Amino acid sequence: MFTIYCKNVGGRKFDRYFRSWENAKALLMQECQEMLNHGCKFCTKIDRMNSAKGFYEFQYELITPDGEEVTLSLIDGHFSD
C-alpha cells in the first residue's frame, strides 16, 4: 500500500506518491498553510473513516484569491499485480 497526495488547483492536477501516510499528510498540511498565508480562503475539511466505502478520507478545500478551487487530498493506493 502507498499514499497518493493529490493537489488540484483550478483543474490542474499534481500527484505525489508516498510510502508513508504521515509524510504525505505533513506535506499536505505544510502546503495548505502556505496557501492560507498567501491569501487562500479555507472552505471545508474532511477527516474521517468512510465506513460505507471502506476507506479513510482526508481532504482540504480552499479558494485562491483569484477564485480558483483548490483540493488537497490523500488517497490510499494499492498495487494490482
KOLGU-4560 file (N, C-alpha, C; in nm, 3 decimals, padded with zeros to 5 digits):
<recs>
<n_xx: 00.083 n_yy: -00.118 n_zz: 00.000 ca_xx: 00.000 ca_yy: 00.000 ca_zz: 00.000 c_xx: 00.088 c_yy: 00.125 c_zz: 00.000 mol: A seq: 1 type: MET>
<n_xx: 00.037 n_yy: 00.232 n_zz: -00.059 ca_xx: 00.105 ca_yy: 00.360 ca_zz: -00.061 c_xx: -00.001 c_yy: 00.470 c_zz: -00.054 mol: A seq: 2 type: PHE>
<n_xx: 00.044 n_yy: 00.593 n_zz: -00.039 ca_xx: -00.048 ca_yy: 00.706 ca_zz: -00.029 c_xx: -00.022 c_yy: 00.802 c_zz: -00.144 mol: A seq: 3 type: THR>
<n_xx: -00.129 n_yy: 00.848 n_zz: -00.206 ca_xx: -00.120 ca_yy: 00.946 ca_zz: -00.313 c_xx: -00.167 c_yy: 01.080 c_zz: -00.258 mol: A seq: 4 type: ILE>
<n_xx: -00.081 n_yy: 01.180 n_zz: -00.267 ca_xx: -00.119 ca_yy: 01.316 ca_zz: -00.230 c_xx: -00.162 c_yy: 01.385 c_zz: -00.359 mol: A seq: 5 type: TYR>
<n_xx: -00.292 n_yy: 01.414 n_zz: -00.369 ca_xx: -00.349 ca_yy: 01.476 ca_zz: -00.488 c_xx: -00.372 c_yy: 01.625 c_zz: -00.461 mol: A seq: 6 type: CYS>
<n_xx: -00.318 n_yy: 01.707 n_zz: -00.549 ca_xx: -00.334 ca_yy: 01.851 ca_zz: -00.539 c_xx: -00.399 c_yy: 01.898 c_zz: -00.669 mol: A seq: 7 type: LYS>
<n_xx: -00.516 n_yy: 01.959 n_zz: -00.657 ca_xx: -00.590 ca_yy: 02.006 ca_zz: -00.773 c_xx: -00.615 c_yy: 02.156 c_zz: -00.756 mol: A seq: 8 type: ASN>
<n_xx: -00.554 n_yy: 02.236 n_zz: -00.842 ca_xx: -00.569 ca_yy: 02.382 ca_zz: -00.836 c_xx: -00.633 c_yy: 02.426 c_zz: -00.967 mol: A seq: 9 type: VAL>
<n_xx: -00.760 n_yy: 02.461 n_zz: -00.960 ca_xx: -00.830 ca_yy: 02.508 ca_zz: -01.080 c_xx: -00.829 c_yy: 02.409 c_zz: -01.195 mol: A seq: 10 type: GLY>
<n_xx: -00.832 n_yy: 02.281 n_zz: -01.163 ca_xx: -00.831 ca_yy: 02.177 ca_zz: -01.267 c_xx: -00.693 c_yy: 02.127 c_zz: -01.305 mol: A seq: 11 type: GLY>
<n_xx: -00.589 n_yy: 02.193 n_zz: -01.257 ca_xx: -00.452 ca_yy: 02.146 ca_zz: -01.282 c_xx: -00.415 c_yy: 02.050 c_zz: -01.170 mol: A seq: 12 type: ARG>
<n_xx: -00.394 n_yy: 01.924 n_zz: -01.207 ca_xx: -00.373 ca_yy: 01.819 ca_zz: -01.107 c_xx: -00.228 c_yy: 01.777 c_zz: -01.097 mol: A seq: 13 type: LYS>
<n_xx: -00.184 n_yy: 01.758 n_zz: -00.973 ca_xx: -00.049 ca_yy: 01.713 ca_zz: -00.943 c_xx: -00.059 c_yy: 01.600 c_zz: -00.841 mol: A seq: 14 type: PHE>
<n_xx: 00.002 n_yy: 01.487 n_zz: -00.869 ca_xx: 00.001 ca_yy: 01.374 ca_zz: -00.777 c_xx: 00.143 c_yy: 01.344 c_zz: -00.732 mol: A seq: 15 type: ASP>
<n_xx: 00.157 n_yy: 01.313 n_zz: -00.603 ca_xx: 00.284 ca_yy: 01.268 ca_zz: -00.546 c_xx: 00.257 c_yy: 01.138 c_zz: -00.472 mol: A seq: 16 type: ARG>
<n_xx: 00.351 n_yy: 01.046 n_zz: -00.479 ca_xx: 00.333 ca_yy: 00.915 ca_zz: -00.420 c_xx: 00.428 c_yy: 00.899 c_zz: -00.301 mol: A seq: 17 type: TYR>
<n_xx: 00.374 n_yy: 00.846 n_zz: -00.191 ca_xx: 00.448 ca_yy: 00.832 ca_zz: -00.067 c_xx: 00.433 c_yy: 00.690 c_zz: -00.011 mol: A seq: 18 type: PHE>
<n_xx: 00.538 n_yy: 00.639 n_zz: 00.049 ca_xx: 00.528 ca_yy: 00.515 ca_zz: 00.125 c_xx: 00.459 c_yy: 00.539 c_zz: 00.258 mol: A seq: 19 type: ARG>
<n_xx: 00.479 n_yy: 00.658 n_zz: 00.315 ca_xx: 00.429 ca_yy: 00.691 ca_zz: 00.448 c_xx: 00.311 c_yy: 00.787 c_zz: 00.439 mol: A seq: 20 type: SER>
<n_xx: 00.198 n_yy: 00.747 n_zz: 00.498 ca_xx: 00.080 ca_yy: 00.833 ca_zz: 00.505 c_xx: 00.113 c_yy: 00.959 c_zz: 00.586 mol: A seq: 21 type: TRP>
<n_xx: 00.191 n_yy: 00.944 n_zz: 00.692 ca_xx: 00.227 ca_yy: 01.057 ca_zz: 00.777 c_xx: 00.311 c_yy: 01.160 c_zz: 00.703 mol: A seq: 22 type: GLU>
<n_xx: 00.404 n_yy: 01.116 n_zz: 00.619 ca_xx: 00.485 ca_yy: 01.209 ca_zz: 00.540 c_xx: 00.399 c_yy: 01.283 c_zz: 00.438 mol: A seq: 23 type: ASN>
<n_xx: 00.305 n_yy: 01.212 n_zz: 00.375 ca_xx: 00.214 ca_yy: 01.276 ca_zz: 00.280 c_xx: 00.126 c_yy: 01.378 c_zz: 00.351 mol: A seq: 24 type: ALA>
<n_xx: 00.077 n_yy: 01.343 n_zz: 00.468 ca_xx: -00.007 ca_yy: 01.435 ca_zz: 00.545 c_xx: 00.072 c_yy: 01.558 c_zz: 00.587 mol: A seq: 25 type: LYS>
<n_xx: 00.196 n_yy: 01.540 n_zz: 00.629 ca_xx: 00.279 ca_yy: 01.653 ca_zz: 00.672 c_xx: 00.300 c_yy: 01.751 c_zz: 00.557 mol: A seq: 26 type: ALA>
<n_xx: 00.326 n_yy: 01.701 n_zz: 00.436 ca_xx: 00.344 ca_yy: 01.788 ca_zz: 00.320 c_xx: 00.212 c_yy: 01.858 c_zz: 00.285 mol: A seq: 27 type: LEU>
<n_xx: 00.102 n_yy: 01.785 n_zz: 00.288 ca_xx: -00.029 ca_yy: 01.845 ca_zz: 00.261 c_xx: -00.056 c_yy: 01.960 c_zz: 00.358 mol: A seq: 28 type: LEU>
<n_xx: -00.033 n_yy: 01.936 n_zz: 00.486 ca_xx: -00.058 ca_yy: 02.039 ca_zz: 00.587 c_xx: 00.034 c_yy: 02.160 c_zz: 00.568 mol: A seq: 29 type: MET>
<n_xx: 00.159 n_yy: 02.136 n_zz: 00.532 ca_xx: 00.255 ca_yy: 02.244 ca_zz: 00.508 c_xx: 00.210 c_yy: 02.328 c_zz: 00.388 mol: A seq: 30 type: GLN>
<n_xx: 00.174 n_yy: 02.262 n_zz: 00.278 ca_xx: 00.132 ca_yy: 02.336 ca_zz: 00.159 c_xx: -00.001 c_yy: 02.407 c_zz: 00.181 mol: A seq: 31 type: GLU>
<n_xx: -00.091 n_yy: 02.347 n_zz: 00.258 ca_xx: -00.218 ca_yy: 02.411 ca_zz: 00.291 c_xx: -00.191 c_yy: 02.540 c_zz: 00.370 mol: A seq: 32 type: CYS>
<n_xx: -00.104 n_yy: 02.533 n_zz: 00.468 ca_xx: -00.072 ca_yy: 02.651 ca_zz: 00.549 c_xx: -00.007 c_yy: 02.760 c_zz: 00.464 mol: A seq: 33 type: GLN>
<n_xx: 00.082 n_yy: 02.721 n_zz: 00.373 ca_xx: 00.145 ca_yy: 02.819 ca_zz: 00.285 c_xx: 00.041 c_yy: 02.889 c_zz: 00.197 mol: A seq: 34 type: GLU>
<n_xx: -00.056 n_yy: 02.812 n_zz: 00.148 ca_xx: -00.161 ca_yy: 02.871 ca_zz: 00.064 c_xx: -00.248 c_yy: 02.967 c_zz: 00.146 mol: A seq: 35 type: MET>
<n_xx: -00.278 n_yy: 02.930 n_zz: 00.270 ca_xx: -00.356 ca_yy: 03.018 ca_zz: 00.356 c_xx: -00.278 c_yy: 03.146 c_zz: 00.386 mol: A seq: 36 type: LEU>
<n_xx: -00.147 n_yy: 03.134 n_zz: 00.405 ca_xx: -00.062 ca_yy: 03.251 ca_zz: 00.431 c_xx: -00.054 c_yy: 03.344 c_zz: 00.310 mol: A seq: 37 type: ASN>
<n_xx: -00.082 n_yy: 03.291 n_zz: 00.191 ca_xx: -00.075 ca_yy: 03.371 ca_zz: 00.068 c_xx: -00.214 c_yy: 03.411 c_zz: 00.018 mol: A seq: 38 type: HIS>
<n_xx: -00.312 n_yy: 03.413 n_zz: 00.106 ca_xx: -00.441 ca_yy: 03.469 ca_zz: 00.070 c_xx: -00.552 c_yy: 03.373 c_zz: 00.034 mol: A seq: 39 type: GLY>
<n_xx: -00.524 n_yy: 03.243 n_zz: 00.031 ca_xx: -00.632 ca_yy: 03.148 ca_zz: 00.004 c_xx: -00.728 c_yy: 03.145 c_zz: 00.122 mol: A seq: 40 type: CYS>
<n_xx: -00.853 n_yy: 03.111 n_zz: 00.093 ca_xx: -00.954 ca_yy: 03.102 ca_zz: 00.198 c_xx: -00.994 c_yy: 02.957 c_zz: 00.219 mol: A seq: 41 type: LYS>
<n_xx: -01.006 n_yy: 02.919 n_zz: 00.345 ca_xx: -01.046 ca_yy: 02.783 ca_zz: 00.384 c_xx: -01.195 c_yy: 02.764 c_zz: 00.356 mol: A seq: 42 type: PHE>
<n_xx: -01.231 n_yy: 02.649 n_zz: 00.300 ca_xx: -01.373 ca_yy: 02.616 ca_zz: 00.275 c_xx: -01.418 c_yy: 02.499 c_zz: 00.361 mol: A seq: 43 type: CYS>
<n_xx: -01.361 n_yy: 02.381 n_zz: 00.337 ca_xx: -01.402 ca_yy: 02.263 ca_zz: 00.412 c_xx: -01.284 c_yy: 02.171 c_zz: 00.439 mol: A seq: 44 type: THR>
<n_xx: -01.305 n_yy: 02.085 n_zz: 00.538 ca_xx: -01.207 ca_yy: 01.982 ca_zz: 00.573 c_xx: -01.283 c_yy: 01.852 c_zz: 00.595 mol: A seq: 45 type: LYS>
<n_xx: -01.230 n_yy: 01.743 n_zz: 00.541 ca_xx: -01.284 ca_yy: 01.609 ca_zz: 00.566 c_xx: -01.173 c_yy: 01.527 c_zz: 00.631 mol: A seq: 46 type: ILE>
<n_xx: -01.202 n_yy: 01.468 n_zz: 00.744 ca_xx: -01.104 ca_yy: 01.386 ca_zz: 00.817 c_xx: -01.183 c_yy: 01.277 c_zz: 00.887 mol: A seq: 47 type: ASP>
<n_xx: -01.211 n_yy: 01.167 n_zz: 00.814 ca_xx: -01.299 ca_yy: 01.063 ca_zz: 00.870 c_xx: -01.281 c_yy: 00.929 c_zz: 00.797 mol: A seq: 48 type: ARG>
<n_xx: -01.324 n_yy: 00.826 n_zz: 00.865 ca_xx: -01.333 ca_yy: 00.694 ca_zz: 00.804 c_xx: -01.468 c_yy: 00.685 c_zz: 00.736 mol: A seq: 49 type: MET>
<n_xx: -01.469 n_yy: 00.656 n_zz: 00.607 ca_xx: -01.593 ca_yy: 00.637 ca_zz: 00.534 c_xx: -01.624 c_yy: 00.488 c_zz: 00.537 mol: A seq: 50 type: ASN>
<n_xx: -01.703 n_yy: 00.447 n_zz: 00.634 ca_xx: -01.733 ca_yy: 00.305 ca_zz: 00.654 c_xx: -01.808 c_yy: 00.246 c_zz: 00.536 mol: A seq: 51 type: SER>
<n_xx: -01.895 n_yy: 00.323 n_zz: 00.476 ca_xx: -01.974 ca_yy: 00.274 ca_zz: 00.362 c_xx: -01.884 c_yy: 00.240 c_zz: 00.243 mol: A seq: 52 type: ALA>
<n_xx: -01.780 n_yy: 00.319 n_zz: 00.222 ca_xx: -01.689 ca_yy: 00.296 ca_zz: 00.108 c_xx: -01.566 c_yy: 00.215 c_zz: 00.146 mol: A seq: 53 type: LYS>
<n_xx: -01.538 n_yy: 00.206 n_zz: 00.277 ca_xx: -01.427 ca_yy: 00.123 ca_zz: 00.323 c_xx: -01.290 c_yy: 00.187 c_zz: 00.315 mol: A seq: 54 type: GLY>
<n_xx: -01.282 n_yy: 00.320 n_zz: 00.318 ca_xx: -01.152 ca_yy: 00.385 ca_zz: 00.318 c_xx: -01.158 c_yy: 00.515 c_zz: 00.396 mol: A seq: 55 type: PHE>
<n_xx: -01.038 n_yy: 00.563 n_zz: 00.433 ca_xx: -01.026 ca_yy: 00.686 ca_zz: 00.511 c_xx: -01.024 c_yy: 00.805 c_zz: 00.416 mol: A seq: 56 type: TYR>
<n_xx: -01.092 n_yy: 00.913 n_zz: 00.453 ca_xx: -01.097 ca_yy: 01.035 ca_zz: 00.372 c_xx: -01.025 c_yy: 01.147 c_zz: 00.446 mol: A seq: 57 type: GLU>
<n_xx: -00.932 n_yy: 01.211 n_zz: 00.377 ca_xx: -00.861 ca_yy: 01.326 ca_zz: 00.433 c_xx: -00.847 c_yy: 01.428 c_zz: 00.322 mol: A seq: 58 type: PHE>
<n_xx: -00.912 n_yy: 01.544 n_zz: 00.337 ca_xx: -00.915 ca_yy: 01.642 ca_zz: 00.230 c_xx: -00.939 c_yy: 01.783 c_zz: 00.281 mol: A seq: 59 type: GLN>
<n_xx: -00.873 n_yy: 01.879 n_zz: 00.218 ca_xx: -00.896 ca_yy: 02.021 ca_zz: 00.244 c_xx: -00.940 c_yy: 02.085 c_zz: 00.114 mol: A seq: 60 type: TYR>
<n_xx: -01.037 n_yy: 02.177 n_zz: 00.124 ca_xx: -01.079 ca_yy: 02.254 ca_zz: 00.008 c_xx: -01.060 c_yy: 02.402 c_zz: 00.039 mol: A seq: 61 type: GLU>
<n_xx: -00.999 n_yy: 02.475 n_zz: -00.057 ca_xx: -00.968 ca_yy: 02.617 ca_zz: -00.042 c_xx: -01.011 c_yy: 02.691 c_zz: -00.168 mol: A seq: 62 type: LEU>
<n_xx: -01.011 n_yy: 02.822 n_zz: -00.160 ca_xx: -01.033 ca_yy: 02.908 ca_zz: -00.276 c_xx: -00.916 c_yy: 03.005 c_zz: -00.283 mol: A seq: 63 type: ILE>
<n_xx: -00.854 n_yy: 03.017 n_zz: -00.402 ca_xx: -00.743 ca_yy: 03.111 ca_zz: -00.419 c_xx: -00.797 c_yy: 03.254 c_zz: -00.425 mol: A seq: 64 type: THR>
<n_xx: -00.708 n_yy: 03.352 n_zz: -00.408 ca_xx: -00.752 ca_yy: 03.492 ca_zz: -00.421 c_xx: -00.813 c_yy: 03.522 c_zz: -00.559 mol: A seq: 65 type: PRO>
<n_xx: -00.777 n_yy: 03.444 n_zz: -00.661 ca_xx: -00.831 ca_yy: 03.462 ca_zz: -00.796 c_xx: -00.962 c_yy: 03.386 c_zz: -00.818 mol: A seq: 66 type: ASP>
<n_xx: -01.009 n_yy: 03.315 n_zz: -00.714 ca_xx: -01.135 ca_yy: 03.242 ca_zz: -00.723 c_xx: -01.125 c_yy: 03.099 c_zz: -00.771 mol: A seq: 67 type: GLY>
<n_xx: -01.003 n_yy: 03.048 n_zz: -00.787 ca_xx: -00.989 ca_yy: 02.909 ca_zz: -00.829 c_xx: -01.011 c_yy: 02.815 c_zz: -00.711 mol: A seq: 68 type: GLU>
<n_xx: -01.075 n_yy: 02.701 n_zz: -00.737 ca_xx: -01.096 ca_yy: 02.600 ca_zz: -00.635 c_xx: -00.971 c_yy: 02.516 c_zz: -00.619 mol: A seq: 69 type: GLU>
<n_xx: -00.937 n_yy: 02.486 n_zz: -00.494 ca_xx: -00.820 ca_yy: 02.404 ca_zz: -00.462 c_xx: -00.866 c_yy: 02.286 c_zz: -00.378 mol: A seq: 70 type: VAL>
<n_xx: -00.822 n_yy: 02.167 n_zz: -00.414 ca_xx: -00.848 ca_yy: 02.048 ca_zz: -00.335 c_xx: -00.715 c_yy: 01.979 c_zz: -00.307 mol: A seq: 71 type: THR>
<n_xx: -00.687 n_yy: 01.956 n_zz: -00.179 ca_xx: -00.569 ca_yy: 01.883 ca_zz: -00.134 c_xx: -00.620 c_yy: 01.757 c_zz: -00.065 mol: A seq: 72 type: LEU>
<n_xx: -00.582 n_yy: 01.639 n_zz: -00.114 ca_xx: -00.638 ca_yy: 01.517 ca_zz: -00.056 c_xx: -00.536 c_yy: 01.405 c_zz: -00.053 mol: A seq: 73 type: SER>
<n_xx: -00.560 n_yy: 01.311 n_zz: 00.037 ca_xx: -00.479 ca_yy: 01.190 ca_zz: 00.048 c_xx: -00.565 c_yy: 01.071 c_zz: 00.009 mol: A seq: 74 type: LEU>
<n_xx: -00.509 n_yy: 00.983 n_zz: -00.074 ca_xx: -00.581 ca_yy: 00.866 ca_zz: -00.122 c_xx: -00.494 c_yy: 00.743 c_zz: -00.101 mol: A seq: 75 type: ILE>
<n_xx: -00.553 n_yy: 00.637 n_zz: -00.048 ca_xx: -00.481 ca_yy: 00.510 ca_zz: -00.035 c_xx: -00.464 c_yy: 00.448 c_zz: -00.173 mol: A seq: 76 type: ASP>
<n_xx: -00.343 n_yy: 00.403 n_zz: -00.203 ca_xx: -00.316 ca_yy: 00.336 ca_zz: -00.329 c_xx: -00.272 c_yy: 00.192 c_zz: -00.305 mol: A seq: 77 type: GLY>
<n_xx: -00.307 n_yy: 00.107 n_zz: -00.398 ca_xx: -00.272 ca_yy: -00.036 ca_zz: -00.389 c_xx: -00.224 c_yy: -00.084 c_zz: -00.525 mol: A seq: 78 type: HIS>
<n_xx: -00.124 n_yy: -00.170 n_zz: -00.524 ca_xx: -00.079 ca_yy: -00.229 ca_zz: -00.648 c_xx: -00.174 c_yy: -00.341 c_zz: -00.689 mol: A seq: 79 type: PHE>
<n_xx: -00.199 n_yy: -00.353 n_zz: -00.817 ca_xx: -00.293 ca_yy: -00.453 ca_zz: -00.867 c_xx: -00.223 c_yy: -00.584 c_zz: -00.906 mol: A seq: 80 type: SER>
<n_xx: -00.094 n_yy: -00.582 n_zz: -00.926 ca_xx: -00.027 ca_yy: -00.705 ca_zz: -00.969 c_xx: 00.060 c_yy: -00.764 c_zz: -00.861 mol: A seq: 81 type: ASP>
</recs>
